[in-house]
Amino acid sequence: MKVLLVNGSPHQKGCTYTALSEVAKTLNENNIETEIFWLGVKPISGCIACNGCDKTGGRCVLGGIVNEFLDKCDSADGFIFGSPVHWAGGTGAITSFMDRIFYAGSRDSKQLFLLKPAAVVTSARRSGTTATWDQLNKYFALMQMPIIPSRYWNNVHGYTPEQVLQDLEGMQQMRYLGRNMAWFLRCKEAAAKAGVPIPEQEPVVFTNFIR
């Protein structure tokens, strides 16, 4: 089994990476394969609502790093998205990225994200972590993805990676998160082996408030 961890920070090995690395280490100790996927520093366009992904089998017509990630999703069993706090929310890059991967991915016939567990990790010098956590968790709820917790908020604090390592409670939450993710994946695997089917999926009803 494999978990993809997304580093939404412009710093490849900064505070967010430090937190994600602790989760990845714990997952590895529980025999779960991991890969940290960095978004980099190139601009990532937001979704332009063209619905072109309906015609491309669930790939974004704007291409780039979004499709690079979507190509990895079929073989992933779980996801963790990490972001520093920018103005009490996720970075512009990870917001645009998640807008596009989940919109395009929902059009993929393989149902890339359906019932795959996910979690958010946030990093801040001081505050804004829970607002960012709330913002990014909403994607998972809309995609029918079980949300994996730690035993407190999945947040770390510090201005440098060295300071994050000194956030003993925050780093402990990363280990709790890794163990909880591994446990859930094992439970899902056991359910599949026992013949427990996924919930029935109905055709989507799409309405608005104008009659």
Residue pairs with C-beta under 8 A, 6 or more apart in sequence:
1 32
1 33
1 77
1 78
1 185
1 189
2 32
2 33
2 34
2 35
2 75
2 76
2 77
2 78
3 24
3 27
3 32
3 33
3 34
3 35
3 76
3 77
3 78
3 79
3 80
3 181
3 185
4 34
4 35
4 37
4 69
4 72
4 73
4 76
4 78
4 79
4 80
5 20
5 23
5 24
5 34
5 35
5 36
5 37
5 79
5 80
5 81
5 82
6 36
6 37
6 39
6 69
6 79
6 80
6 81
6 82
6 94
6 97
7 16
7 17
7 20
7 36
7 37
7 38
7 39
7 82
8 16
8 39
8 81
8 82
8 83
8 84
8 90
8 91
8 93
8 94
8 97
9 15
9 16
9 17
9 39
9 82
9 83
9 84
9 91
9 123
10 41
10 91
10 93
11 17
11 84
12 38
12 40
13 161
14 84
14 123
14 160
14 161
15 84
15 123
15 156
15 158
15 159
15 160
15 161
15 163
15 164
16 82
16 83
16 84
16 121
16 123
17 36
17 38
17 82
17 161
18 123
18 156
18 161
18 164
18 165
19 82
19 121
19 123
19 156
19 164
19 170
19 171
19 174
20 36
20 80
20 82
20 121
20 174
21 36
22 171
22 174
22 175
22 178
23 80
23 121
23 174
23 175
23 177
23 178
23 181
24 34
24 36
24 178
25 178
26 174
26 175
26 177
26 178
26 179
26 182
27 33
27 34
27 178
27 181
27 182
28 34
29 178
30 178
30 179
30 182
31 182
32 78
32 181
32 182
32 185
35 72
37 69
37 72
39 65
39 93
39 94
39 97
40 65
42 64
42 65
43 93
44 64
44 65
44 66
44 92
44 93
44 96
44 97
44 100
45 62
45 64
45 96
45 100
46 95
46 96
46 99
46 100
47 60
47 96
47 99
47 100
47 103
48 62
50 61
52 60
52 61
53 59
53 60
53 61
53 103
53 104
53 107
54 107
56 104
56 107
57 107
57 108
57 109
58 70
58 104
58 105
58 106
58 107
58 108
58 109
58 110
58 112
59 67
59 70
59 104
59 108
60 66
60 67
60 70
60 100
60 101
60 103
60 104
62 100
65 97
66 97
66 100
66 101
66 104
67 104
69 97
69 101
70 101
70 104
70 105
70 108
70 112
73 79
73 101
73 105
73 112
73 113
74 110
74 112
76 116
77 116
77 117
77 185
77 188
78 116
78 117
78 118
78 148
78 181
78 184
78 185
79 113
79 116
79 117
79 118
79 119
79 145
80 118
80 119
80 120
80 121
80 177
80 181
81 94
81 98
81 118
81 119
81 120
81 121
81 136
82 120
82 121
82 122
82 123
83 90
83 91
83 94
83 120
83 121
83 122
83 123
83 132
83 136
84 91
84 122
84 123
84 124
85 122
85 123
85 124
85 125
85 127
85 128
85 129
85 131
85 132
86 92
87 128
88 127
88 128
88 131
88 132
89 95
89 128
89 131
89 132
89 135
90 98
90 122
90 132
90 135
90 136
94 136
95 135
98 136
98 139
102 113
102 139
102 142
102 143
105 112
105 113
105 143
106 113
106 143
113 143
113 144
113 145
114 143
114 144
114 145
114 198
114 201
115 144
115 145
115 146
115 188
115 198
115 199
116 145
116 146
117 145
117 146
117 147
117 148
117 181
117 184
117 185
117 188
118 139
118 140
118 143
118 145
118 146
118 147
118 148
119 147
119 148
119 149
119 154
119 177
119 181
120 132
120 133
120 136
120 137
120 154
121 154
121 155
121 156
121 174
121 177
122 128
122 129
122 130
122 132
122 133
122 136
122 153
122 154
122 155
122 156
123 129
123 155
123 156
123 157
123 158
123 164
124 132
124 155
124 157
125 157
125 158
125 159
126 157
129 153
129 155
129 157
130 153
130 155
133 153
133 154
133 155
137 147
139 145
140 146
140 147
141 147
146 184
148 177
148 180
148 181
148 184
149 177
149 180
150 173
150 174
150 176
150 177
150 180
151 173
151 176
152 169
152 173
152 176
153 173
154 173
154 174
154 177
155 170
155 173
156 164
156 167
156 170
156 171
156 173
156 174
157 163
157 164
157 167
157 170
158 164
158 165
158 166
158 167
158 170
164 170
164 171
165 171
